């Protein structure tokens, strides 16, 4: 993979007084109900790191291995939470059910993603946005009497089970195993494979997959947080499943299997709402997203818009 191949096509423009001031390039693929490619820009076969957009597949492997928690907490395992009290208390509840506490977590120390809390809080492992996933991993290890000190090792039984689930759902072999920002193993495979994995989650007759996807739909506030992209779009579009990730990745799937996957090449998130809303509109689905304006002297003077609307 090279920087040139990563670039893709322009997906969004930032305008000021009618002039395009900046652009965001990348790759997007939309799958139809039957799994065929409905629309694409860039190269959907490009290998990417799926980052947190894959958490529902990781959670599926945990549930398959015996993780049994209430839907609200399962949504947190699938989430990149904002670090509010309900999120941190949720992670604590998962750990407590397994007889553990926050000191068992091996995710990095971080401040909450919530903008206000990020400026007023000290870094902790519970506040880290992946603490729900890590709590779920630890609880799964306890259920199976697997070691907890090494639960992030790619050779650990839990991580091997997750890798197998990813490969089965995506239909691809993992090209590279790296390390995610939180410390968990991170898998490199194609954007198209990611879209197929999420589509398969949505249409699966497997009770495990249904439980995971429905938990996120029923409790979108636990997947991200109030006002955040995945939460508000799932609240605005009945039946929608969505999960974004770091470095400009997002996935979304409708109940009939129509699915999208996005990778923004520069890794920024500012154009993701516009790109995601435009992709959903390709399916005839209105996300009710309010356009983001660019400002001049504090007043709207342009906007961030998708190039394929």
Rosetta blueprint (number, residue, H / E / L):
1 X L
2 X L
3 X H
4 X H
5 X H
6 X H
7 X H
8 X L
9 X E
10 X E
11 X E
12 X E
13 X E
14 X E
15 X E
16 X E
17 X L
18 X L
19 X E
20 X E
21 X E
22 X E
23 X E
24 X E
25 X E
26 X E
27 X E
28 X E
29 X E
30 X E
31 X E
32 X L
33 X L
34 X L
35 X L
36 X L
37 X E
38 X E
39 X E
40 X E
41 X E
42 X L
43 X L
44 X L
45 X L
46 X L
47 X E
48 X E
49 X E
50 X L
51 X H
52 X H
53 X H
54 X H
55 X H
56 X H
57 X H
58 X H
59 X H
60 X H
61 X H
62 X H
63 X H
64 X H
65 X L
66 X L
67 X L
68 X L
69 X L
70 X L
71 X H
72 X H
73 X H
74 X H
75 X H
76 X H
77 X H
78 X L
79 X L
80 X L
81 X L
82 X L
83 X L
84 X L
85 X H
86 X H
87 X H
88 X H
89 X H
90 X H
91 X H
92 X H
93 X H
94 X H
95 X H
96 X H
97 X H
98 X L
99 X L
100 X L
101 X L
102 X H
103 X H
104 X H
105 X L
106 X L
107 X L
108 X L
109 X L
110 X E
111 X L
112 X L
113 X L
114 X L
115 X H
116 X H
117 X H
118 X H
119 X H
120 X H
121 X L
122 X L
123 X L
124 X E
125 X L
126 X L
127 X L
128 X L
129 X L
130 X L
131 X H
132 X H
133 X H
134 X H
135 X H
136 X H
137 X H
138 X H
139 X H
140 X H
141 X H
142 X H
143 X H
144 X H
145 X L
146 X L
147 X L
148 X L
149 X L
150 X L
151 X L
152 X L
153 X L
154 X L
155 X L
156 X L
157 X H
158 X H
159 X H
160 X H
161 X H
162 X H
163 X H
164 X H
165 X H
166 X H
167 X H
168 X H
169 X H
170 X H
171 X L
172 X L
173 X L
174 X L
175 X L
176 X E
177 X E
178 X E
179 X E
180 X L
181 X L
182 X L
183 X L
184 X L
185 X E
186 X E
187 X E
188 X E
189 X E
190 X E
191 X H
192 X H
193 X H
194 X H
195 X H
196 X H
197 X H
198 X H
199 X H
200 X H
201 X H
202 X H
203 X H
204 X L
205 X L
206 X L
207 X H
208 X H
209 X H
210 X H
211 X H
212 X H
213 X H
214 X H
215 X H
216 X H
217 X H
218 X H
219 X L
220 X H
221 X H
222 X H
223 X H
224 X L
225 X L
226 X L
227 X L
228 X L
229 X H
230 X H
231 X H
232 X H
233 X H
234 X H
235 X H
236 X H
237 X L
238 X L
239 X L
240 X L
241 X E
242 X E
243 X E
244 X E
245 X E
246 X L
247 X L
248 X L
249 X E
250 X E
251 X E
252 X E
253 X E
254 X L
255 X L
256 X L
257 X L
258 X L
259 X E
260 X E
261 X E
262 X E
263 X E
264 X E
265 X L
266 X L
267 X L
268 X L
269 X L
270 X L
271 X L
272 X H
273 X H
274 X H
275 X H
276 X H
277 X H
278 X H
279 X H
280 X H
281 X H
282 X H
283 X L
284 X L
285 X L
286 X L
287 X L
288 X L
289 X L
290 X L
291 X L
292 X L
293 X E
294 X E
295 X E
296 X E
297 X L
298 X L
299 X E
300 X E
301 X E
302 X E
303 X E
304 X E
305 X E
306 X E
307 X L
308 X L
309 X L
